[in-house]
Amino acid sequence: MIKEIKFTDNAIKQINHLLSTKDKGSFFRIAIKGGGCSGFQYDFSFDKEAQNEDLKYNNILIDRNSADLLKGSEIDYVQELIGNSFKINNPQTKSSCGCGVSFSL
């Protein structure tokens, strides 16, 4: 399932850079959680261990529910005038809020 999510080179480089500042063996976790003005938002965090329901891609963890909602997505890391951030192009997104932080499915 995680094979249906594409990571750009920039995203992988940034994830590896962030993990280099954490304890050895840490993982970068990507999740979709309820919240924000449109209903859902992406969550990026660090974890020390994988859970049974997690899908793993190198040092990246995504729980199965989030992976289903991310199916067909491209995860990138962009540098813009307003700041640097991970950007997810999710074809399942129906709309997003004005600030671009939350979305609906």
C-alpha distances in whole Angstrom, upper triangle without the diagonal:
4,5,6,8,11,13,17,20,21,19,18,22,22,20,22,25,24,23,26,28,27,27,26,23,22,18,17,16,14,14,16,19,21,24,26,28,26,24,21,20,18,19,19,20,21,20,22,20,16,16,15,12,11,8,10,10,14,16,13,12,10,11,8,11,11,7,8,11,10,8,10,12,14,15,18,21,25,28,30,34,33,31,28,24,21,20,17,17,15,16,15,18,21,24,24,28,30,29,26,25,23,22,21,19
4,5,5,8,10,14,16,18,15,14,18,19,16,18,21,21,20,23,25,23,24,23,20,19,15,14,13,11,12,14,18,21,23,25,27,25,23,20,19,16,17,16,17,18,18,19,18,14,15,15,12,10,6,7,7,11,12,10,9,8,10,9,11,10,7,9,11,9,8,9,10,11,12,15,18,21,25,27,31,30,28,24,21,17,17,14,15,14,15,15,18,21,23,23,26,29,27,24,23,22,21,21,19
4,5,7,10,13,15,18,15,14,18,19,17,19,22,22,21,24,26,25,26,25,22,21,18,16,16,14,16,17,21,24,26,28,30,27,26,22,22,19,20,19,20,21,21,22,21,18,18,18,16,13,10,10,8,11,14,12,12,11,14,12,15,13,10,11,13,11,9,9,10,11,12,15,18,22,25,28,31,31,29,25,22,19,18,15,15,15,15,16,19,23,25,25,28,30,29,25,25,24,23,23,21
4,7,10,13,16,18,16,16,19,20,19,20,24,23,23,26,28,27,29,27,25,23,20,18,17,14,15,16,20,22,25,26,27,24,23,20,20,17,19,19,21,22,22,24,23,20,20,20,17,15,12,12,11,15,17,14,14,12,14,12,14,12,9,9,11,8,6,5,7,9,11,15,18,21,25,27,30,30,28,25,22,18,17,13,13,11,12,13,16,19,21,22,25,28,27,23,23,22,20,20,18
4,7,10,13,15,12,13,16,17,15,17,20,20,20,23,25,24,26,25,23,21,17,15,14,11,13,14,18,20,22,23,25,22,22,18,17,14,16,15,18,19,20,22,21,18,19,19,17,14,11,12,10,13,14,12,12,10,13,12,13,11,8,10,10,7,6,5,5,6,8,11,14,17,21,23,27,26,24,21,18,14,13,10,10,9,11,12,14,18,20,20,23,25,24,20,20,19,18,19,17
4,7,10,12,10,10,14,15,14,16,18,19,19,22,24,24,26,25,23,21,18,15,15,13,15,16,20,23,24,25,26,24,24,20,19,16,17,16,19,20,21,23,23,20,22,22,20,17,14,13,11,13,14,12,14,13,16,16,17,14,11,13,13,10,9,7,6,5,6,9,12,15,19,21,25,24,22,19,16,13,12,10,10,10,12,14,16,20,21,21,24,25,24,20,20,20,19,21,19
4,7,8,6,7,10,11,10,12,15,15,16,18,21,21,23,22,20,19,15,13,13,12,15,16,20,23,24,24,26,25,24,21,18,15,16,14,16,17,19,21,21,19,21,23,21,17,14,13,10,11,12,10,13,13,16,17,18,15,13,16,15,12,12,11,9,6,5,6,9,12,16,19,22,22,20,16,14,11,10,9,11,12,15,17,18,21,22,21,24,25,23,20,19,20,20,22,21
4,5,5,6,9,10,11,12,14,16,17,18,21,22,24,23,22,21,18,15,16,15,18,19,23,25,26,26,28,26,26,23,20,17,18,16,18,19,21,24,24,23,25,26,24,21,18,16,13,14,15,13,16,16,20,21,22,19,17,19,18,15,15,13,11,7,6,5,8,10,13,16,20,20,18,15,13,10,10,10,11,14,16,19,19,23,23,22,24,25,23,20,20,21,21,23,23
4,5,5,6,9,10,11,12,14,15,16,19,20,23,22,21,20,18,15,17,16,20,22,25,28,29,28,31,29,29,26,23,20,20,17,19,20,22,24,24,23,26,27,26,22,20,17,14,13,14,14,17,18,22,23,25,21,19,22,22,18,19,17,14,11,10,8,9,11,13,17,20,21,19,15,14,12,13,14,15,17,20,22,23,26,26,25,27,28,25,22,22,24,25,27,27
4,6,5,6,9,10,10,12,14,15,17,19,22,21,21,20,17,15,17,16,19,21,24,27,27,26,28,27,28,24,21,18,18,16,18,18,21,23,24,24,26,28,27,23,21,19,16,15,15,14,18,19,22,24,25,21,20,23,22,18,20,18,15,11,9,6,5,8,10,13,17,18,15,11,11,9,11,12,14,17,20,22,22,26,25,23,25,25,23,20,20,22,23,26,26
4,5,5,6,9,10,11,12,14,16,17,20,19,19,17,14,11,13,12,15,17,20,23,24,23,26,25,25,21,18,15,15,12,14,15,18,20,21,20,23,25,23,20,18,16,13,13,12,11,14,15,18,20,21,18,17,20,19,15,17,16,13,10,7,5,5,8,11,14,18,18,15,11,9,7,9,10,12,15,18,20,20,24,23,21,23,24,21,18,18,20,21,23,23
4,5,5,6,8,10,10,12,15,16,18,17,16,15,12,10,13,13,16,19,22,25,26,26,29,28,27,24,21,17,16,13,15,15,17,18,19,19,21,23,22,18,16,14,11,10,10,9,13,14,18,20,22,19,17,20,20,17,18,17,15,12,9,8,8,12,14,18,21,21,18,14,13,11,12,13,15,17,20,22,23,26,26,25,26,27,25,22,21,23,23,26,26
4,6,5,6,9,10,11,13,15,17,17,17,15,14,12,15,15,19,22,24,28,28,28,31,30,30,26,23,19,18,15,16,16,18,20,21,21,24,26,25,22,20,17,14,12,12,12,16,18,22,24,25,22,21,24,24,20,21,21,18,15,12,10,9,11,13,17,20,20,17,13,13,12,14,16,18,20,23,25,25,29,29,27,28,28,26,23,22,25,26,28,29
4,5,5,6,9,10,11,13,16,16,16,14,13,11,13,13,17,19,22,25,25,25,28,27,27,24,20,17,16,12,13,13,16,18,20,20,23,26,25,21,20,17,15,14,12,12,15,17,20,23,24,21,20,23,22,19,21,21,18,15,11,9,7,10,11,15,18,18,14,10,10,9,12,14,17,19,23,25,24,27,27,24,25,26,23,20,19,22,23,26,27
4,5,5,6,9,10,11,14,14,13,11,9,7,10,11,14,17,20,23,24,24,27,26,26,22,19,15,14,10,11,10,13,15,16,16,19,22,21,17,16,14,12,11,9,8,11,14,17,20,21,18,18,21,21,17,20,20,17,14,11,10,9,12,14,18,21,20,16,13,11,10,13,14,17,19,22,24,23,27,27,24,26,26,23,21,19,21,23,25,26
4,5,5,6,9,10,12,12,12,10,10,9,12,14,18,21,23,27,27,28,31,30,30,26,23,19,17,14,13,12,14,15,16,17,20,23,23,19,18,15,12,10,8,10,13,16,19,22,24,21,20,24,24,21,22,22,20,17,14,13,12,15,16,20,23,23,19,16,14,13,16,18,20,22,26,27,27,31,30,28,29,30,27,25,23,25,27,29,29
4,5,5,7,9,12,12,14,12,12,11,14,16,19,22,24,28,28,28,31,31,30,27,23,20,18,14,14,13,15,16,19,20,23,26,26,22,21,18,16,14,12,13,16,19,22,25,26,23,23,26,26,23,25,25,22,19,16,14,12,14,15,18,21,21,17,14,13,13,17,19,22,24,27,29,28,32,31,29,29,30,26,25,23,25,27,30,31
4,5,6,7,11,12,13,10,10,8,12,13,17,20,21,25,25,25,28,28,28,24,21,17,15,11,10,9,12,14,16,18,21,24,24,20,20,17,16,14,11,12,14,17,20,23,24,21,21,25,24,22,24,24,21,19,15,14,12,15,15,19,21,20,16,13,12,12,16,18,21,23,27,28,27,30,29,27,27,28,25,23,21,23,25,28,29
4,5,5,8,8,9,7,7,7,11,13,17,20,22,25,26,27,30,30,29,25,22,19,16,12,10,8,10,11,13,15,18,21,22,18,18,15,14,12,9,10,13,16,19,22,24,21,21,25,24,22,24,25,22,20,17,16,15,18,19,22,24,24,20,17,15,15,18,19,23,24,28,28,28,32,31,29,30,31,27,25,23,25,27,30,30
4,6,8,8,10,9,10,11,15,17,21,24,26,29,30,30,33,33,33,29,26,22,19,16,14,12,13,13,16,18,22,25,25,22,21,18,17,14,11,13,16,19,22,26,27,25,24,28,28,25,27,28,25,23,20,19,17,19,20,23,25,25,21,18,18,17,21,22,26,27,31,32,32,35,35,32,33,33,30,28,26,28,30,33,33
4,7,9,11,10,11,12,15,18,21,24,25,28,28,29,32,33,32,28,25,22,19,15,13,11,13,13,17,19,22,26,26,23,23,20,19,17,14,15,17,20,23,27,28,25,26,29,29,26,29,30,27,25,21,20,18,20,20,23,25,24,20,18,17,18,21,23,27,28,32,33,32,36,35,32,32,33,29,28,25,28,30,33,34
4,6,8,7,9,10,13,16,19,22,23,27,27,28,32,32,31,27,24,21,18,14,11,8,10,10,13,16,19,22,23,20,21,18,18,16,12,14,15,18,21,24,26,24,24,28,28,25,28,29,26,25,21,21,19,22,22,25,27,26,22,20,19,18,22,23,27,28,32,32,32,35,34,32,32,33,30,28,25,27,30,32,33
4,6,6,9,12,14,18,21,24,25,29,29,30,34,34,33,30,26,23,20,17,14,10,10,8,12,15,18,21,23,20,21,18,18,16,13,15,16,19,21,25,27,25,25,29,29,27,29,31,29,27,24,24,22,25,26,29,31,30,26,23,22,22,25,26,30,30,34,34,34,38,37,35,35,36,33,31,28,30,32,34,35
4,6,9,12,15,18,21,25,27,30,31,32,36,36,34,31,28,25,21,18,15,12,11,9,11,14,18,21,22,19,20,17,17,14,11,14,15,19,21,24,27,25,25,29,29,27,29,30,28,27,24,24,23,26,27,30,32,31,28,25,23,22,26,26,30,31,34,34,35,38,38,36,37,38,35,33,30,31,33,35,36
4,7,10,13,16,19,23,24,28,30,31,35,34,33,29,26,23,20,17,14,11,9,7,8,10,14,17,19,16,16,13,14,11,8,11,12,16,18,21,24,22,22,25,26,25,26,28,26,25,22,23,22,26,27,30,33,32,28,25,23,22,25,25,28,29,32,32,32,36,36,34,35,37,34,32,29,30,32,33,33
4,7,10,13,16,20,21,25,26,27,31,31,29,26,23,19,16,13,10,7,6,5,7,9,13,16,17,14,15,12,13,11,8,9,10,14,16,19,21,19,20,23,24,22,24,26,24,23,20,20,20,23,25,28,30,29,25,22,20,19,22,22,25,26,29,29,29,33,33,31,32,33,30,28,25,27,28,30,30
4,6,10,13,16,18,22,23,25,28,28,26,22,20,16,14,11,8,6,5,6,7,8,11,14,15,11,12,9,10,9,5,6,7,10,12,16,18,16,16,20,20,18,20,22,20,19,16,18,17,21,23,26,29,27,24,21,18,16,19,19,22,22,26,26,26,30,30,28,29,31,28,25,23,24,25,27,27
4,7,10,14,16,19,21,22,25,25,23,19,17,13,11,7,6,5,6,9,10,10,13,16,15,12,12,10,10,10,6,5,6,9,12,15,17,14,14,18,18,16,18,20,17,16,13,14,14,17,20,22,25,24,20,17,15,12,15,15,19,19,23,23,23,26,26,24,25,27,24,22,19,20,22,24,24
4,6,10,12,16,18,19,23,22,20,16,14,10,8,6,5,6,7,10,10,9,11,14,13,9,10,9,10,11,9,6,5,6,8,12,13,10,11,15,15,13,16,18,16,15,13,15,15,18,21,23,26,24,21,18,15,13,15,14,17,17,20,20,20,24,24,22,23,25,23,20,17,18,19,21,21
4,7,10,14,15,16,20,19,17,13,11,7,6,5,7,9,10,14,14,12,13,15,13,10,10,11,11,13,11,7,6,5,8,11,11,8,9,12,11,10,13,15,12,13,10,12,13,16,19,21,24,22,20,17,13,10,12,11,14,13,17,16,16,20,20,18,20,22,20,17,14,15,15,17,17
4,6,10,12,14,17,16,14,10,8,6,5,7,8,11,12,15,15,13,13,15,12,10,11,12,14,16,14,11,9,6,7,9,9,5,8,11,9,9,12,15,13,14,12,15,16,19,22,23,26,23,21,19,15,13,13,12,14,13,16,15,15,18,18,17,18,21,19,16,14,13,13,15,14
4,7,9,11,14,13,10,7,6,5,6,9,11,14,15,19,18,16,16,17,14,13,14,16,17,19,18,14,12,9,9,10,8,5,9,10,8,8,12,14,13,14,13,16,17,19,22,23,26,23,22,20,16,14,13,11,13,12,14,13,12,15,15,14,15,18,17,14,12,10,10,11,11
4,6,9,12,11,9,6,6,6,7,10,12,15,16,20,19,18,17,18,16,15,17,18,20,22,21,17,15,12,11,13,10,8,12,13,10,12,15,18,16,18,17,19,20,22,24,25,27,24,23,21,18,16,16,14,16,15,17,15,14,16,16,14,15,18,17,15,12,10,11,11,12
4,7,10,9,6,4,6,9,10,14,15,19,19,23,23,21,20,21,18,18,20,22,24,26,24,21,18,15,14,15,12,11,15,15,12,14,17,20,18,20,19,22,22,24,26,26,28,25,24,23,20,18,18,16,18,16,18,15,14,15,15,13,14,17,16,15,12,9,10,10,11
4,7,7,5,5,6,9,10,14,16,20,21,25,25,24,23,25,22,21,23,25,26,28,26,23,21,18,17,19,16,14,18,18,15,16,20,22,20,21,20,22,22,23,25,25,26,23,22,22,19,18,18,17,19,17,19,17,15,16,14,12,12,15,14,13,10,7,9,10,12
4,6,6,6,6,10,11,15,17,21,23,27,27,26,26,28,25,24,25,26,27,29,27,24,22,20,20,21,18,16,19,20,16,17,21,22,20,21,20,21,21,22,23,22,23,20,20,20,17,17,16,16,18,17,19,17,14,15,12,10,8,11,10,10,7,5,8,10,13
4,6,8,9,13,15,18,21,25,27,30,31,30,29,31,28,27,28,30,30,32,31,27,26,23,23,24,21,19,22,22,18,19,22,24,21,23,22,23,23,23,25,23,24,21,21,22,19,19,18,18,19,18,19,17,14,14,11,9,7,9,10,10,9,6,8,9,13
4,6,8,12,15,18,21,25,26,30,30,29,28,29,26,25,26,28,28,31,30,26,24,21,21,22,18,17,19,19,15,16,19,20,18,20,20,21,22,22,24,23,24,21,22,22,19,19,17,16,16,15,16,14,11,10,8,6,6,9,10,10,9,5,5,5,9
4,7,11,13,17,19,23,24,28,28,26,25,26,23,23,24,26,27,29,28,24,22,19,18,19,15,14,17,16,13,15,18,20,18,20,20,22,23,24,26,25,27,24,24,23,20,19,18,16,17,15,16,14,11,11,10,9,9,13,13,12,10,7,6,6,8
4,7,10,13,16,20,21,25,24,23,22,23,20,19,20,22,23,26,24,20,19,16,15,16,13,11,14,14,10,12,15,17,15,17,16,19,20,21,23,23,25,22,22,21,17,16,15,13,14,12,14,12,10,11,10,9,10,14,13,11,9,5,5,6,8
4,6,10,13,17,19,22,23,21,21,23,20,19,19,21,21,23,22,18,17,14,15,16,14,11,14,14,11,12,15,17,14,16,14,16,17,18,20,20,22,19,18,17,14,12,12,11,13,12,15,13,11,13,12,10,10,13,12,9,6,4,6,9,11
4,7,10,14,16,19,20,19,19,21,18,16,16,17,18,20,18,14,13,11,12,14,13,9,12,13,11,10,14,15,12,13,11,13,14,15,18,19,21,18,17,15,12,10,10,9,11,11,14,13,12,15,14,12,13,15,13,11,8,7,9,11,12
4,7,10,12,16,17,16,17,19,17,15,16,16,17,18,16,13,12,10,12,14,13,10,13,15,13,12,16,18,15,15,13,14,14,16,19,20,22,19,17,15,12,10,12,11,15,14,18,17,16,18,18,15,16,18,16,13,10,10,12,15,16
4,7,10,14,15,15,16,19,17,14,15,15,15,16,13,10,10,10,12,15,15,12,13,17,15,13,17,18,15,15,12,13,12,15,17,19,21,19,16,14,11,9,11,12,15,16,19,19,18,21,20,18,19,20,17,15,12,13,15,18,19
4,7,10,12,13,14,18,17,14,15,14,15,16,12,10,10,11,12,16,16,14,15,19,18,16,20,21,19,18,15,16,15,18,19,21,24,21,18,16,13,12,15,15,19,19,23,22,22,25,24,22,22,24,21,19,16,17,19,21,22
4,7,9,11,13,16,16,13,15,13,14,14,10,9,9,11,13,17,18,16,17,20,20,18,21,23,21,20,17,18,17,20,21,24,26,24,21,18,16,14,17,18,21,22,25,25,25,28,27,25,26,27,24,22,19,20,22,25,25
4,6,7,10,13,14,11,13,12,14,14,10,10,8,11,12,16,17,16,17,20,20,19,22,24,22,22,19,20,20,23,25,27,30,28,25,22,19,18,20,20,24,24,27,26,26,30,29,27,28,30,27,25,22,23,24,26,26
4,7,10,13,15,13,15,13,15,14,11,11,10,13,14,18,20,19,19,23,23,22,25,27,25,25,22,23,23,26,28,30,33,31,28,25,22,21,24,24,27,27,30,30,30,33,33,31,32,34,31,29,26,26,28,30,30
4,7,10,12,10,12,11,13,13,10,11,9,12,12,15,18,17,18,21,22,21,23,26,24,24,22,24,24,27,30,32,35,33,30,27,24,22,25,24,27,26,29,29,29,33,33,31,33,35,32,30,27,27,28,29,29
4,7,8,6,8,8,11,12,10,9,7,9,9,12,15,14,14,18,19,18,20,23,22,22,20,23,23,27,29,32,35,33,30,27,24,22,23,22,25,24,27,26,27,30,31,30,31,34,31,29,26,26,26,27,26
4,6,5,9,10,13,15,13,12,9,10,8,10,13,13,14,16,18,18,20,23,22,23,22,24,25,29,32,34,37,35,32,29,26,23,25,23,26,24,27,25,26,29,30,30,31,34,32,29,26,25,26,26,25
4,6,8,10,14,16,15,14,11,11,9,10,13,14,14,16,18,19,19,23,23,24,23,26,28,31,34,36,39,37,35,32,29,26,27,25,27,25,27,25,27,30,31,31,33,36,34,31,28,27,27,27,26
4,7,10,13,16,15,13,10,9,6,6,9,11,10,12,15,15,16,19,20,21,21,24,26,29,32,34,37,35,33,30,27,24,24,22,24,22,23,22,23,26,28,28,30,33,31,28,26,24,24,24,22
4,6,10,12,12,10,6,5,4,6,9,9,9,12,14,14,15,18,17,19,18,21,22,26,29,31,34,32,30,27,23,20,21,19,21,20,22,21,22,25,27,26,28,31,29,26,24,23,23,23,21
4,7,10,10,8,6,5,6,6,10,10,8,11,13,12,13,15,15,16,16,19,21,24,28,30,33,32,29,26,23,19,20,18,20,18,20,19,21,25,26,26,28,31,29,26,24,23,23,23,21
4,6,7,6,5,7,9,10,13,12,10,14,16,14,14,16,16,16,15,18,19,23,26,29,32,31,28,25,22,18,20,18,20,19,21,21,23,27,28,27,30,32,30,27,25,24,24,25,24
4,6,5,7,8,11,13,16,14,11,15,16,14,14,15,15,14,13,15,17,21,24,27,30,29,27,23,20,17,18,17,18,18,21,21,23,27,28,27,29,31,29,26,24,25,24,26,24
4,6,8,11,14,16,19,17,15,18,20,17,18,18,17,16,15,16,17,21,24,27,30,30,27,23,21,18,19,19,21,21,24,24,26,30,31,29,32,33,31,28,26,27,27,29,27
4,7,10,13,16,18,16,15,19,20,17,19,20,18,17,15,16,16,20,22,26,29,28,25,21,19,16,19,18,21,21,24,25,26,29,30,29,30,32,29,26,24,25,26,28,27
4,7,10,13,15,13,12,15,16,14,15,17,15,14,12,14,15,18,21,24,27,26,23,19,17,14,16,15,18,18,21,21,22,26,26,25,27,29,26,23,21,22,22,24,23
4,7,10,12,10,10,13,14,13,14,16,15,15,13,16,17,21,23,26,29,28,25,21,18,15,17,16,18,18,20,20,21,25,25,24,26,28,26,23,21,21,21,22,21
4,6,8,6,6,10,11,9,11,14,13,14,12,16,17,21,24,26,29,27,25,22,18,15,16,14,16,15,18,17,18,21,22,22,24,26,24,21,19,18,18,19,18
4,6,5,6,9,10,10,12,15,15,17,16,19,21,24,27,29,32,30,27,25,21,18,19,16,18,16,19,17,18,22,23,22,24,27,26,23,20,19,19,19,17
4,5,5,6,9,10,10,14,14,17,17,20,22,26,29,31,34,32,30,27,23,20,20,17,18,16,18,16,18,21,22,23,25,28,27,24,22,20,19,18,16
4,5,5,7,9,10,14,14,17,17,20,23,25,29,30,33,31,29,27,23,20,19,16,17,15,16,14,15,18,20,20,22,25,25,22,19,17,16,15,13
4,5,5,6,9,12,11,14,13,17,19,22,25,26,29,27,25,23,19,16,16,13,14,12,14,12,13,16,17,17,19,23,22,18,16,14,14,14,12
4,5,5,6,9,9,12,12,16,18,21,25,27,30,28,26,24,20,16,16,13,14,11,13,12,14,17,19,19,22,25,24,20,18,17,16,16,14
4,5,5,9,10,13,14,18,21,24,27,29,32,30,29,26,22,19,18,14,14,11,12,10,12,15,18,18,21,25,24,21,19,17,15,14,12
4,6,9,9,12,13,17,19,22,25,26,29,27,26,24,20,17,15,12,12,8,10,7,9,12,14,15,18,21,21,17,16,14,12,11,8
4,6,5,8,9,13,16,18,22,23,26,25,23,21,17,14,12,9,9,6,8,8,9,13,15,15,18,21,20,16,15,14,12,12,10
4,6,9,11,15,18,20,24,26,29,28,26,24,20,17,15,11,10,8,8,8,11,14,16,17,21,23,23,19,19,17,15,15,12
4,7,10,13,17,19,23,24,27,27,25,23,20,16,14,10,9,7,6,8,11,14,16,17,21,23,23,19,19,18,16,16,13
4,6,10,13,15,19,20,24,23,22,19,16,12,10,7,5,4,6,8,10,13,15,15,18,20,20,16,16,15,14,15,13
4,6,10,12,16,18,21,21,19,17,14,10,8,6,5,7,9,11,12,16,17,16,19,21,20,16,16,17,16,17,16
4,7,10,14,16,19,19,17,14,11,7,6,5,7,8,12,14,14,17,18,16,19,20,18,15,14,15,15,17,17
4,6,10,12,16,16,14,11,8,6,5,6,8,11,14,16,16,19,19,18,19,20,18,15,15,17,17,20,20
4,7,10,13,13,11,7,6,4,6,9,11,14,17,19,19,22,21,19,20,20,17,15,15,17,18,21,22
4,6,10,10,8,6,6,6,7,10,12,15,18,21,19,22,21,18,19,18,16,14,15,17,19,22,23
4,7,8,6,4,7,9,10,14,15,19,22,24,22,25,23,20,21,19,17,15,16,19,21,25,26
4,5,5,6,8,11,11,15,16,19,22,24,22,24,22,19,19,17,14,14,15,19,20,24,26
4,5,8,11,14,14,18,19,22,25,27,25,26,23,21,20,17,15,15,17,20,22,26,28
4,7,9,13,13,17,18,21,24,25,23,24,21,18,17,15,12,12,13,17,20,23,26
4,7,10,12,15,18,21,24,25,23,25,22,19,18,17,13,13,13,17,20,24,26
4,7,9,13,16,19,22,24,22,24,22,19,19,18,15,14,14,17,19,23,25
4,6,10,13,15,19,20,18,21,19,17,17,16,13,12,11,14,16,20,21
4,7,10,12,16,17,16,19,18,16,17,17,14,12,11,13,15,18,19
4,7,9,13,15,13,16,15,13,14,15,13,10,10,12,13,16,17
4,6,9,11,10,13,13,12,14,16,14,10,10,11,11,13,14
4,6,9,8,12,12,11,14,16,15,11,12,13,11,13,13
4,5,6,9,10,11,14,16,16,12,13,12,10,11,10
4,6,8,10,12,16,18,18,15,16,14,12,11,9
4,6,9,11,15,18,18,15,15,13,10,9,6
4,6,7,11,14,15,12,12,10,7,6,5
4,7,11,13,15,13,14,11,7,6,5
4,7,10,12,9,11,9,6,5,7
4,7,8,6,7,6,4,6,9
4,6,5,7,6,6,9,12
4,5,8,9,10,12,16
4,6,8,10,13,17
4,6,7,11,14
4,7,11,14
4,7,10
4,7
4
